[in-house]
Amino acid sequence: MKITLKDGSVKEYESKMTVYEIAKDISEGLARVACAGEVDGEVVDLRTELDKDCSLNIITASDEEGLKVIRHTAAHVLAEAVKRLYPTAKITIGPAIDDGFYYDFDAEPFSRDALDNLEKEMKKIIKEGKEIKRFTLPKDEAIKFMQEKDEPYKVELIEELDDDAVISFYDQGDFVDLCAGPHLMNTKGVKAFKLISSSMAYWRGDEKKARLQRIYGTAFNKKDELKEYLQKLEEAKMRDHNKLGREMDLFTTVDVIGQGLPLFMPKGTKMIQKLQRWIEDLEDNEWGYVRTRTPLMAKSTLYKISDHWYHYKDGMFVMSDAELSEEEAKRQGGREIRGVQDLSLIEHDADADTYALRPMTCPFQYYVYKARQKSYRDLPYRMGETSTLFRNEDSGEMHGLTRVRQFTISEGHLVCTPEQIDEEFKNCVKLAKHCLTTLGLQDDVTYRMSKWDPEHSEKYLGSSEDWDRVENAMRTILDEIGLEYTEAAGEAAFYGPKLDIQAKNVYGKEDTMITIQLDMFLAERYDMYYVDKNGEKKRPYIIHRTSMGCYERTLAWLIEKYAGKFPTWLCPEQVRVLPLSEKYIEYADEVAKALKARHVDVTVDSRSEKLGYKIREARNERLPYMLVVGAEEENTRTVSVRSRFAGDEGIKSLDEFIEQICKEIDTKEIRKEENLEETK
């Protein structure tokens, strides 16, 4: 057989060879660092036997896939350590992830001390250097094997496989795990690792299933790489909005209120208020939107017309336990509904009195559009709403402000003629970019065209021809804009493709921040139309979009981006006046009054503390400006300006400072720090 290597050279062998044997034949050094192989583009285990012509690339730790193999092996070492120290613990799954690995156990919670002890045990296992061997069993024998080991979660996984499946296991001496691989040749290949944390997780992400304990860890090929990662992790923790936002008194959570339901403190509320007023004025005054206000709940019938009921019900807060009979559900199947003209559906809906909190606003705004007949002259009709929405997120998915059960978005729906769709979509992208640039976030995002998945067409409305047509139209628009974007199958909404603007948090996890969607079906579902030039009724096109996205998620993003040192216009407290003593409180109040008259958020620190203490406290609270006032300032109607941007900025007239800060606020300038020593 002929093996074509990455450099184009060819190796010939008379009999079958494993990937590892070929690596060793190339060089002993390569075999020592090999983690896996890539055969005809597919990543395989080093133990894989090759018996025919193919291309082969030996994967090492310097490759992303090689690092995954190291981390996957580290997860198995962790599982063995847990079984050694906690014999009654049951193992579940333990994959490699982007920045490390995790393993879930049915066990009692793990403390930090417990993780430290597990690390010590893992080092012992690695030092033992047991050879890792792969073997396979047919399904019935695999089930029996795991039943004998009393591992019910593994048995459940095996039972779901096809009856003719050949199931692989990896044996590393004292520990055997069900696994597809690939893995290193022995445990000594795990050279640098760290257990990061432990948290609760549900079996298969279902909160109705067993509560498990998830241990997160990471692994690298070299200790220096691990050290660098851990340093970055510590820096990330300092910027983590979930920690920093609470320290800055922006938001909090309370168990008796519920998970994923944050309370915004006065400072956080002030920031949300500033963002909301900015977006609403921007959309209404500069981009031609009309503002709507719609209910927070509706009958289930509203969601059934669009099909949201059938796609989103599991994630909705339904205010009734009533369920349709199987026969009724089939009769009212979402795919059969064709708009409000189907009066029999609405009049005979068995659970029409079932209400649900809204997970989206589009059906509500459609009825705003439909309230009066529209002609082509009325289009585009751009509706904007500051929409509070509700999603019944899994407990394990929620984090701080980025994944919550109640959130508010800058939502909008644009109803257009076919001729208007290109320009309107482009303007939605321009508006989103404008918002990102104003917030200083424009360089922190990537763009993704989210498409349907033709392999699972049952999840979507319409035909493959419909999807091809609209996706090609969106692709053309994006290319005309000159946008650099990736494409992702299976990420579209069920009613149309979308442009997702993505960003990563401090830990590298990616979230969707802004979405712009093309909708090709719901106008028909809701019997929406306009009258064209010829007096004929026509179906409009609809764009679903957000301009800035979710206020909660955006605030989390801003906290992490600026480490709490927000642009002045966004700060809940923009100026703090510091009188040198009680004698100057009256003048400090005058200064504050003059600033408030120009809508600057200002406070006076009238405590009888030393000036140095007050300044340090204001710095720690990341305030943009401090104004020190004493006898000289009072006599000359001036202020001594200190800022986190440049430290001591000297004495300025009060009027001069007011004009300066008002300009900075009005233009939403993002002022850079010039003297870092002053701000430490």
C-alpha positions in Angstrom: 0.0 0.0 0.0 1.1 3.6 -0.6 0.9 6.2 2.2 1.1 9.8 1.0 2.5 12.1 3.7 1.8 15.7 4.3 4.9 16.9 2.5 3.9 14.9 -0.6 6.4 12.1 -0.1 5.1 8.5 -0.3 5.8 5.5 1.9 5.2 2.0 0.6 4.4 -1.0 2.9 3.7 -4.6 2.0 1.4 -5.3 4.9 -1.0 -3.3 7.1 0.6 -0.8 9.5 -0.8 1.2 12.4 -0.6 5.0 12.3 1.9 4.8 15.3 4.1 2.3 13.5 4.2 4.6 10.4 5.1 7.6 12.6 7.9 5.5 14.2 9.1 4.4 10.7 9.3 8.1 9.7 11.3 9.0 12.9 11.5 7.9 16.5 11.2 11.6 17.5 7.9 11.9 15.6 6.5 8.8 17.2 7.3 10.2 20.7 5.3 13.4 20.1 2.6 11.9 18.0 -1.0 12.2 19.4 -3.2 11.0 16.5 -3.3 10.6 12.8 -5.3 12.3 10.1 -6.2 9.7 7.4 -7.9 11.1 4.3 -9.0 14.1 6.3 -10.4 12.1 9.2 -8.7 12.2 12.7 -8.1 8.7 13.9 -6.4 6.9 16.8 -2.6 6.1 16.6 -3.7 2.5 17.0 -5.7 2.6 13.8 -4.5 0.0 11.2 -4.1 1.1 7.6 -4.4 -1.5 4.9 -4.9 0.5 1.7 -3.6 3.6 -0.1 -4.4 6.8 1.7 -3.0 10.2 2.7 -1.7 10.5 6.3 -0.7 13.4 8.5 0.8 12.7 11.9 -0.9 15.0 14.4 1.2 16.4 17.3 0.5 18.6 20.3 1.3 21.6 18.2 -1.9 20.9 16.3 -5.3 21.8 17.7 -6.5 18.2 17.2 -3.4 16.9 19.0 -4.1 19.1 22.0 -7.7 17.7 22.1 -6.3 14.2 22.3 -4.1 15.2 25.3 -7.0 16.8 27.0 -9.3 13.9 26.3 -6.7 11.6 27.9 -6.4 13.9 30.8 -10.2 13.6 31.3 -9.8 9.8 31.6 -6.9 10.2 34.1 -9.2 12.5 36.1 -12.0 9.8 36.0 -9.6 7.2 37.2 -8.5 9.4 40.1 -12.1 10.0 41.1 -12.8 6.3 41.1 -9.7 5.7 43.2 -10.6 8.3 45.8 -14.4 8.0 45.6 -15.2 4.4 44.6 -18.9 4.9 44.8 -18.9 7.7 42.3 -20.5 6.9 38.9 -18.9 8.1 35.7 -20.8 9.7 32.8 -19.1 11.7 30.0 -15.8 13.5 29.8 -15.0 15.3 26.5 -12.3 17.7 25.5 -13.6 21.3 25.0 -12.1 24.4 23.5 -9.9 25.4 26.5 -9.6 22.1 28.3 -11.8 19.3 29.3 -14.5 18.3 31.8 -15.9 15.1 33.3 -19.3 14.7 35.0 -19.8 12.4 38.0 -22.7 11.2 40.0 -21.1 12.1 43.3 -21.1 14.5 46.2 -19.9 18.1 45.4 -16.1 18.5 45.1 -14.5 21.2 47.2 -11.3 23.0 46.2 -9.4 20.8 48.6 -11.0 17.7 46.9 -9.8 19.0 43.5 -6.3 19.5 44.9 -6.3 15.9 46.2 -7.5 14.7 42.8 -4.6 16.5 41.1 -2.2 14.7 43.4 -3.8 11.4 42.5 -3.7 12.2 38.8 0.0 12.9 39.0 0.5 9.4 40.5 -1.5 7.8 37.7 0.6 9.8 35.1 3.8 8.8 36.7 2.8 5.1 36.6 2.8 5.5 32.8 0.2 2.7 32.1 -0.2 1.8 28.5 -3.6 2.8 27.2 -5.2 0.0 25.2 -8.2 0.1 22.9 -10.6 -2.8 22.6 -14.1 -3.3 21.2 -17.2 -5.3 22.1 -20.5 -6.0 20.5 -23.5 -4.2 22.0 -24.8 -6.9 24.2 -21.4 -7.7 25.7 -20.7 -4.0 26.2 -23.9 -3.6 28.2 -23.0 -6.6 30.3 -19.5 -5.3 30.8 -20.7 -1.9 32.2 -23.4 -3.5 34.2 -20.8 -5.6 36.0 -18.9 -2.4 36.7 -22.1 -0.8 38.1 -21.9 2.2 35.7 -25.6 2.9 34.8 -24.9 6.0 32.8 -22.5 4.2 30.5 -25.1 1.4 30.1 -27.7 4.0 29.1 -25.4 5.4 26.4 -24.7 1.9 25.0 -28.3 0.9 25.0 -29.1 3.8 22.6 -26.6 2.7 20.0 -27.6 0.5 17.0 -27.8 -3.2 17.7 -25.0 -4.0 15.2 -22.7 -1.3 16.6 -19.2 -2.2 17.6 -18.4 -0.3 20.7 -14.9 0.8 21.7 -13.3 1.0 25.2 -10.0 2.3 26.5 -8.2 0.5 29.2 -5.4 2.3 31.1 -4.7 -0.4 33.7 -6.9 0.1 36.7 -9.5 2.0 34.8 -11.7 1.3 31.7 -14.0 3.7 30.0 -16.5 3.6 27.1 -15.0 6.0 24.5 -14.7 6.5 20.8 -11.2 8.0 21.2 -8.7 8.9 20.1 -6.3 8.8 23.1 -2.5 9.0 23.7 -0.5 5.7 23.9 0.1 6.0 27.6 -0.8 8.2 30.6 2.7 9.8 30.7 1.7 11.9 27.6 -0.3 14.2 30.0 2.5 16.5 31.0 0.9 19.7 32.2 -2.6 20.0 33.6 -4.7 21.8 36.2 -8.2 21.2 37.6 -9.9 24.6 37.4 -13.3 24.3 39.1 -16.3 22.2 39.9 -20.0 22.9 39.4 -23.4 21.2 39.3 -24.6 19.9 35.9 -27.6 17.8 34.8 -27.3 14.5 33.1 -27.6 15.3 29.4 -28.4 18.9 30.2 -31.9 18.0 31.3 -32.9 19.5 34.7 -35.5 16.7 35.1 -32.6 14.2 35.1 -29.9 13.4 37.7 -27.9 16.2 39.2 -24.2 15.6 38.6 -20.9 17.2 39.6 -18.8 18.5 36.7 -15.1 19.0 37.1 -13.4 21.4 34.7 -9.7 21.1 33.9 -7.2 22.0 31.3 -4.1 20.4 29.9 -1.2 21.5 27.7 1.8 19.9 26.2 4.3 22.1 28.1 4.3 23.6 31.6 5.1 27.1 30.2 1.9 26.9 28.1 -0.1 25.9 31.1 1.4 28.7 33.2 0.6 31.3 30.6 -3.0 30.0 30.3 -3.5 30.1 34.1 -2.2 33.7 34.2 -4.7 34.7 31.5 -7.4 32.9 33.4 -6.7 34.9 36.5 -6.8 38.1 34.5 -10.1 36.9 33.0 -11.5 36.3 36.5 -10.7 39.9 37.4 -12.8 41.1 34.4 -15.5 38.5 34.8 -18.8 40.5 34.7 -20.4 38.1 37.2 -17.7 39.1 39.8 -17.0 42.6 38.8 -20.6 43.6 38.3 -21.5 42.6 41.8 -18.4 44.3 43.3 -19.4 47.5 41.5 -22.9 47.2 42.8 -24.4 47.0 39.3 -26.5 43.9 39.8 -27.1 41.0 42.1 -29.2 37.8 42.3 -31.3 36.3 45.1 -32.1 32.7 45.5 -35.7 33.3 46.6 -36.3 35.3 43.4 -34.9 32.7 41.1 -31.9 31.7 39.0 -31.5 33.8 35.8 -33.5 36.7 37.2 -31.0 39.4 38.1 -31.8 42.4 40.1 -30.3 45.6 38.7 -29.1 48.0 41.4 -29.4 51.8 41.0 -26.0 52.0 39.2 -26.7 49.2 36.8 -30.2 50.5 36.2 -28.8 53.9 35.3 -26.5 52.3 32.7 -29.4 50.3 31.2 -31.4 53.4 31.1 -28.7 55.3 29.2 -28.4 52.6 26.7 -32.1 52.3 26.2 -32.7 56.1 25.7 -29.8 56.2 23.3 -31.1 53.3 21.2 -34.7 54.5 21.1 -33.8 58.0 20.2 -31.3 56.8 17.6 -33.8 54.4 15.9 -36.8 56.8 16.0 -35.1 60.1 15.1 -32.3 58.9 12.7 -33.4 55.6 11.2 -37.1 56.0 10.7 -38.6 53.6 13.2 -42.0 53.8 14.9 -42.2 52.6 18.5 -44.6 50.0 19.8 -45.5 48.6 23.2 -47.0 45.1 23.2 -48.1 42.6 25.9 -45.7 40.4 27.8 -47.9 37.4 27.3 -50.4 36.0 24.8 -52.7 33.0 24.2 -51.0 29.9 22.8 -52.9 30.4 19.6 -50.8 33.4 18.7 -47.6 31.3 18.9 -49.3 28.4 17.0 -50.0 30.5 14.0 -46.3 31.2 13.5 -45.1 27.7 14.6 -43.2 29.2 17.6 -45.4 27.0 19.9 -44.0 23.8 18.3 -40.4 25.0 18.1 -40.1 26.9 21.4 -42.7 25.6 23.8 -40.1 23.6 25.8 -38.3 26.9 26.4 -41.4 29.0 27.2 -43.0 29.8 30.5 -46.5 28.3 29.8 -49.1 29.4 32.3 -51.1 26.2 32.2 -50.4 22.5 32.6 -53.1 21.6 30.1 -52.0 19.5 27.2 -53.7 18.7 23.9 -54.8 15.2 23.2 -52.7 13.4 20.7 -55.6 13.6 18.2 -56.1 17.3 18.8 -52.4 18.0 18.5 -52.3 16.3 15.1 -55.3 18.2 13.9 -53.8 21.5 14.9 -50.2 20.6 13.8 -48.2 23.8 13.2 -47.5 22.9 9.6 -51.2 23.0 8.8 -51.8 26.5 10.1 -52.0 29.2 7.4 -52.6 32.5 9.1 -55.6 34.0 10.7 -57.8 33.2 7.7 -58.0 29.7 9.2 -60.8 30.7 11.6 -61.6 27.1 12.5 -58.2 26.8 14.2 -58.8 29.9 16.4 -62.4 29.2 17.2 -61.8 25.6 18.1 -58.4 25.7 19.7 -58.7 23.2 22.6 -56.2 25.2 24.8 -56.9 28.7 23.5 -57.1 29.9 27.1 -53.6 28.7 27.8 -51.3 31.7 28.1 -47.5 31.9 27.8 -44.9 34.6 28.5 -43.5 35.8 25.2 -40.1 34.5 24.1 -40.2 36.9 21.1 -42.1 40.0 20.0 -42.6 39.4 16.2 -46.2 38.0 16.3 -47.3 41.0 18.5 -45.8 43.6 16.1 -47.4 41.9 13.1 -50.8 42.8 14.5 -49.6 46.4 15.0 -48.9 46.3 11.2 -52.2 44.7 10.4 -54.3 47.1 12.5 -54.7 49.3 9.4 -54.4 48.5 5.8 -51.0 49.4 4.3 -50.1 50.4 0.7 -46.7 50.2 -0.9 -46.4 53.9 0.0 -46.4 53.0 3.7 -43.4 50.7 3.3 -40.9 50.1 4.6 -42.7 50.1 7.9 -40.1 49.9 10.6 -41.3 48.9 14.1 -39.0 49.2 17.1 -39.7 48.0 20.7 -37.7 47.7 23.8 -38.9 44.2 24.4 -38.8 42.2 27.6 -38.7 38.5 26.8 -38.7 35.2 28.7 -36.9 32.0 28.0 -37.0 29.0 30.3 -33.2 28.3 30.1 -31.7 25.2 31.6 -30.2 25.8 35.1 -26.8 24.7 34.0 -26.8 27.1 31.1 -27.3 30.3 33.0 -24.4 32.6 33.9 -24.5 36.2 35.2 -26.1 38.5 32.7 -25.2 36.6 29.6 -27.7 33.8 29.9 -30.9 34.7 31.9 -34.5 33.8 32.0 -35.8 37.4 31.6 -34.1 39.8 29.4 -34.7 42.9 27.3 -33.6 43.5 23.7 -33.6 46.4 21.2 -36.0 44.5 18.9 -37.4 45.5 15.6 -39.3 44.2 12.6 -39.2 45.8 9.2 -42.0 45.1 6.7 -40.8 45.7 3.1 -41.6 45.3 -0.5 -39.4 42.8 -2.4 -37.6 45.7 -4.0 -36.7 47.3 -0.6 -35.3 44.2 1.1 -31.7 44.6 0.0 -31.4 48.2 1.1 -33.2 47.7 4.4 -31.1 44.7 5.3 -27.9 46.6 4.5 -29.2 49.5 6.7 -29.8 47.1 9.5 -26.2 46.0 9.3 -25.1 49.7 9.2 -27.1 50.4 12.3 -25.7 47.5 14.1 -22.1 48.5 13.2 -22.9 52.1 14.3 -24.0 50.8 17.7 -20.9 48.6 18.0 -18.6 51.4 17.0 -20.2 53.9 19.5 -19.7 51.4 22.3 -16.1 50.7 21.2 -16.9 47.0 20.4 -16.5 47.0 16.7 -13.2 45.1 16.7 -14.3 42.5 19.1 -16.9 40.8 16.9 -17.1 38.3 14.1 -20.0 37.7 11.6 -21.7 34.5 10.9 -24.3 33.6 8.2 -26.5 31.1 9.9 -28.2 28.7 7.5 -30.7 25.9 7.7 -29.7 22.2 8.0 -31.1 20.3 5.0 -30.3 17.0 6.8 -33.0 18.0 9.4 -35.5 19.8 7.2 -38.3 18.8 9.6 -37.1 21.6 11.9 -37.8 24.3 9.4 -40.7 25.8 7.5 -40.6 25.7 3.7 -38.8 23.8 1.0 -35.2 23.4 0.0 -35.9 25.7 -2.9 -37.2 28.4 -0.6 -34.1 28.2 1.6 -31.6 28.1 -1.3 -33.3 31.2 -2.8 -33.3 33.3 0.4 -29.8 32.1 1.6 -28.4 33.1 -1.8 -30.1 36.5 -1.6 -28.6 37.0 1.9 -25.2 35.9 0.7 -25.3 38.4 -2.2 -26.2 41.2 0.2 -23.4 40.4 2.6 -20.9 40.2 -0.3 -22.0 43.5 -1.6 -21.5 45.1 1.8 -18.0 43.6 1.8 -18.5 41.8 5.1 -16.1 39.1 6.1 -18.2 36.2 7.5 -18.3 32.5 8.1 -21.3 30.2 7.3 -22.8 27.8 9.8 -25.4 25.1 8.9 -28.1 24.4 11.4 -28.0 27.8 13.1 -30.8 29.5 11.2 -34.2 30.4 12.7 -36.9 28.0 11.7 -38.4 30.6 9.4 -35.3 32.0 7.7 -31.5 32.5 7.6 -29.8 35.2 9.7 -26.7 37.2 10.2 -25.3 36.6 13.7 -22.8 39.1 15.1 -20.7 37.0 17.6 -18.4 38.0 20.4 -16.4 36.1 23.1 -16.4 36.6 26.8 -13.3 36.8 28.9 -13.2 33.0 29.0 -13.4 32.6 25.3 -17.0 31.4 25.2 -18.8 32.8 22.1 -22.3 34.3 22.3 -24.6 35.9 19.7 -24.8 39.7 20.5 -26.8 41.0 17.5 -29.0 39.2 15.0 -30.5 40.2 11.6 -32.9 37.7 10.1 -34.7 37.3 6.8 -38.3 35.9 7.2 -39.9 34.3 4.3 -42.9 32.6 5.8 -44.6 34.4 8.6 -46.2 37.1 6.5 -48.4 34.4 5.0 -48.9 32.8 8.4 -50.4 36.0 9.8 -52.1 37.0 6.6 -50.0 40.2 6.2 -50.2 42.1 3.0 -49.9 45.5 1.4 -51.6 47.0 -1.6 -49.3 47.5 -4.6 -49.4 50.2 -7.4 -52.0 48.2 -9.3 -54.3 47.9 -6.3 -53.5 44.2 -5.8 -52.7 42.6 -2.4 -49.1 41.4 -2.1 -47.2 39.6 0.7 -44.4 41.7 2.2 -40.9 40.6 3.2 -40.0 40.9 6.8 -36.6 41.5 8.5 -36.3 40.6 12.2 -33.4 42.5 13.8 -31.8 43.9 16.9 -29.7 47.1 16.8 -27.7 46.6 19.9 -29.0 43.2 21.0 -29.8 42.2 24.6 -29.3 44.9 27.2 -28.2 42.4 29.9 -25.7 40.7 27.6 -24.4 44.0 26.3 -23.8 45.3 29.8 -21.9 42.1 30.7 -19.8 42.6 27.5 -19.1 46.2 28.4 -18.1 45.3 32.0 -15.6 42.8 30.7 -14.4 44.9 27.8 -13.6 47.9 30.0 -13.0 46.1 33.3 -15.5 48.5 34.8 -13.9 51.6 33.4 -16.7 52.6 31.2 -16.8 55.5 28.7 -17.9 58.6 30.6 -21.3 58.8 28.9 -22.2 55.4 30.2 -21.0 55.7 33.7 -23.7 55.8 36.4 -21.6 58.3 38.3 -19.6 60.6 36.0 -18.3 63.2 38.5 -17.6 63.2 42.2 -17.0 66.6 43.9 -14.5 66.4 46.8 -14.6 69.4 49.2 -11.3 69.8 51.1 -13.3 70.4 54.3 -16.8 71.1 55.6 -16.2 74.8 54.9 -16.4 74.1 51.2 -19.4 71.8 51.1 -21.7 74.7 50.1 -19.5 75.5 47.0 -19.3 71.7 46.2 -23.1 71.7 46.2 -23.1 74.7 43.8 -20.7 72.8 41.5 -22.9 69.7 41.6 -26.0 71.8 40.9 -24.4 73.4 37.8 -23.4 70.0 36.5 -26.9 68.4 37.2 -28.5 71.3 35.3 -26.6 70.0 32.2 -27.7 66.4 33.0 -24.3 65.2 34.2 -24.5 62.4 36.9 -22.7 63.9 39.8 -22.4 63.4 43.6 -20.7 65.3 46.5 -18.5 63.4 49.0 -19.1 65.5 52.0 -17.7 63.0 54.5 -15.1 64.2 57.0 -12.4 62.0 55.6 -9.0 62.9 54.3 -8.7 63.9 50.7 -6.3 61.2 49.8 -8.7 58.6 51.1 -11.6 60.0 49.1 -9.5 60.1 45.9 -8.3 56.5 46.3 -11.9 55.4 46.9 -13.1 57.2 43.8 -10.3 55.6 41.8 -11.2 52.2 43.1 -14.8 52.8 42.0 -13.5 53.7 38.5 -15.0 57.1 38.3 -14.1 59.2 35.3 -13.7 62.5 37.1 -13.1 63.9 40.5 -13.3 67.7 41.2 -11.4 68.9 44.3 -12.7 72.2 45.6 -11.3 74.4 48.4 -10.7 78.1 49.1 -8.9 78.9 45.9 -11.5 77.2 43.8 -14.4 78.8 45.6 -12.9 82.3 45.3 -12.2 81.9 41.6 -15.2 79.7 40.7 -12.9 77.0 39.4 -12.4 73.3 40.0 -9.3 71.2 40.4 -9.8 68.3 38.0 -8.5 64.8 38.4 -9.4 62.0 36.0 -8.7 58.3 35.6 -7.6 59.2 32.0 -4.7 61.6 32.8 -4.5 62.0 36.5 -4.1 65.6 37.7 -5.5 67.8 34.9 -5.0 71.0 36.8 -7.4 73.9 37.7 -10.1 74.8 35.2 -13.0 77.2 35.3 -16.2 75.5 36.2 -17.8 76.6 32.9 -14.8 75.2 31.0 -15.1 71.8 32.7 -18.8 71.6 32.2 -18.4 72.3 28.5 -15.6 69.7 28.3 -17.5 66.9 29.9 -20.8 67.7 28.2 -19.1 67.5 24.8 -17.5 64.2 25.8 -20.9 62.8 26.9 -22.8 64.2 23.9 -20.3 62.8 21.4 -20.0 59.5 23.3 -16.2 59.9 23.1 -14.2 56.9 24.4 -11.4 58.7 26.1 -8.1 56.7 26.4 -6.0 56.5 29.5 -2.8 58.6 29.1 -1.1 58.0 32.4 -1.6 54.5 33.6 0.4 55.0 36.8 -2.1 57.6 37.9 -5.0 55.2 37.5 -3.5 52.2 39.4 
